[in-house]
Amino acid sequence: MAILSDYTEGENQSQAKKPIEEEEEIKENESNNSSSSNEPKKEEENNNKKKLQPNQFNGLDMENYTWGQTLQDVTINVSVPLGTKSTFLAVDIKNNSIKLGLKNQPPIVEGELLEPVKADECFWSLEDQKQVTILMTKRSGSDWWKSLFKNGPEIDTQKAEPEPSRLSELDLETRSAVEKMMFDQKQKQKGLPTSEEIQNQDQIKKIMEENPEIAKHFANSPANANGKGGLSNVRMMSSGGGMMR
């Protein structure tokens, strides 16, 4: 009887322990599953912390330049020394990369673009002899770029705000600058004078009309007699201080 009693009690204890062990095992599995399911969330949060707040143009302000974007275009503004002329600049825009700087000096901006652009629809201009503006058309005009260059600082594209990209929707000053940029680029491709050169020629004509002696001098010059003179070979100095042939 004692043996039976001992056996029954031991069996009951074993059966009592089983549900407790199973319950603890279930809790442990649930805890592991919960932990593993939270890992992607934590990883995503860490990645978001590394991303930067975009500037008002949906890009970033860097040390030597700033960049911004719409869904269709990318704009880069690069500071250059005051008094810089367009002839001092070396600008190379390709489908997958850009390089900009002063001739015979290290580039100010250079890198492989995050995404390809349409190089034949890209334009650049020198503003006030102190800033170069580059306007590039995205090849895929439906996505935000997280960075300008590959492996560059990234923005949080979820915080990017769509802006109007059509000329008719731009403010007057920006629209004028973009239209001037596009006009000058097309004129250069055709071998025709840019807007600045046209303006200089108009100023020269006005000077000629107001100063007949100067006009007579150029009309009778040997260069003009050889077909190499005239207004086409007279350019205004950028400083506005006089004329040069």
Backbone hydrogen bonds, N-H to C=O, Kabsch-Sander energy under -0.5 kcal/mol:
donor,donor_aa,acceptor,acceptor_aa,energy
5,S,1,M,-2.6
6,D,2,A,-2.8
7,Y,3,I,-2.6
8,T,4,L,-2.7
9,E,5,S,-2.2
10,G,6,D,-2.3
11,E,7,Y,-2.4
12,N,8,T,-2.3
13,Q,9,E,-2.2
14,S,10,G,-2.2
15,Q,11,E,-2.3
16,A,12,N,-1.9
17,K,13,Q,-1.9
18,K,14,S,-1.4
20,I,16,A,-0.8
21,E,17,K,-2.5
22,E,18,K,-2.5
23,E,19,P,-2.3
24,E,20,I,-2.3
25,E,21,E,-2.1
26,I,22,E,-2.3
27,K,23,E,-2.2
28,E,24,E,-2.2
29,N,25,E,-2.3
30,E,26,I,-2.5
31,S,27,K,-2.4
32,N,28,E,-2.3
33,N,29,N,-2.7
34,S,30,E,-2.5
35,S,31,S,-2.2
36,S,32,N,-2.6
37,S,33,N,-2.2
38,N,34,S,-1.3
39,E,35,S,-0.8
41,K,37,S,-0.5
42,K,38,N,-2.5
43,E,39,E,-2.5
44,E,40,P,-2.6
45,E,41,K,-2.5
46,N,42,K,-2.4
47,N,43,E,-2.2
48,N,44,E,-2.3
49,K,45,E,-1.8
50,K,46,N,-1.2
51,K,47,N,-0.9
52,L,154,E,-2.9
55,N,59,G,-2.2
58,N,55,N,-2.0
60,L,67,W,-0.9
62,M,60,L,-0.7
62,M,65,Y,-2.6
66,T,77,N,-2.2
67,W,60,L,-2.3
68,G,75,T,-2.5
69,Q,57,F,-3.3
70,T,73,D,-2.3
74,V,136,M,-2.6
75,T,68,G,-2.4
76,I,134,I,-2.4
77,N,66,T,-2.7
78,V,76,I,-0.5
78,V,132,V,-3.0
79,S,64,N,-1.4
80,V,130,K,-2.4
83,G,129,Q,-1.6
84,T,81,P,-1.6
84,T,129,Q,-1.5
88,F,85,K,-1.8
89,L,86,S,-1.2
90,A,101,G,-3.1
91,V,89,L,-0.5
92,D,99,K,-2.9
94,K,92,D,-0.6
94,K,97,S,-3.1
98,I,111,G,-1.8
99,K,92,D,-1.9
100,L,109,V,-2.8
101,G,90,A,-1.4
103,K,88,F,-2.9
105,Q,102,L,-1.6
108,I,100,L,-2.3
109,V,100,L,-2.1
111,G,98,I,-1.8
113,L,96,N,-2.1
113,L,111,G,-0.6
114,L,148,L,-2.3
117,V,95,N,-2.5
118,K,137,T,-2.6
119,A,117,V,-1.1
121,E,118,K,-2.3
122,C,119,A,-1.4
123,F,135,L,-2.5
125,S,133,T,-1.9
127,E,125,S,-0.6
127,E,131,Q,-3.7
128,D,126,L,-0.5
130,K,127,E,-2.1
131,Q,127,E,-1.5
132,V,78,V,-3.0
133,T,125,S,-2.7
133,T,131,Q,-0.5
134,I,76,I,-2.9
135,L,123,F,-3.1
136,M,74,V,-3.1
136,M,134,I,-0.5
138,K,72,Q,-2.8
138,K,136,M,-0.5
139,R,116,P,-1.9
141,G,139,R,-0.7
142,S,140,S,-1.1
143,D,140,S,-0.8
150,K,112,E,-2.5
152,G,149,F,-1.8
155,I,146,K,-2.8
156,D,52,L,-2.3
157,T,155,I,-1.1
159,K,156,D,-2.1
160,A,157,T,-1.2
169,E,166,R,-1.4
170,L,166,R,-0.7
170,L,167,L,-1.1
175,R,171,D,-2.9
176,S,172,L,-2.4
177,A,173,E,-2.0
178,V,174,T,-2.5
179,E,175,R,-2.7
180,K,176,S,-2.4
181,M,177,A,-2.2
182,M,178,V,-2.4
183,F,179,E,-2.5
184,D,180,K,-2.7
185,Q,181,M,-1.9
186,K,182,M,-2.0
187,Q,183,F,-2.4
188,K,184,D,-2.3
189,Q,185,Q,-2.0
190,K,186,K,-1.5
191,G,187,Q,-0.6
191,G,188,K,-1.0
192,L,187,Q,-3.2
198,I,194,T,-2.5
199,Q,195,S,-2.1
200,N,196,E,-2.2
201,Q,197,E,-2.3
202,D,198,I,-2.1
203,Q,199,Q,-2.0
204,I,200,N,-2.3
205,K,201,Q,-2.5
206,K,202,D,-1.9
207,I,203,Q,-2.1
208,M,204,I,-2.8
209,E,205,K,-2.3
210,E,206,K,-1.8
211,N,207,I,-1.6
214,I,211,N,-0.7
215,A,211,N,-1.8
216,K,212,P,-2.6
217,H,213,E,-2.2
218,F,214,I,-2.1
219,A,215,A,-2.1
220,N,216,K,-1.9
221,S,218,F,-0.6
225,A,221,S,-1.8
226,N,222,P,-1.6
227,G,224,N,-1.5
228,K,223,A,-2.9
229,G,223,A,-0.8
233,N,230,G,-1.2
234,V,231,L,-1.5
235,R,233,N,-0.5
235,R,244,M,-2.6
237,M,242,G,-2.0
240,G,237,M,-2.0
244,M,235,R,-2.1
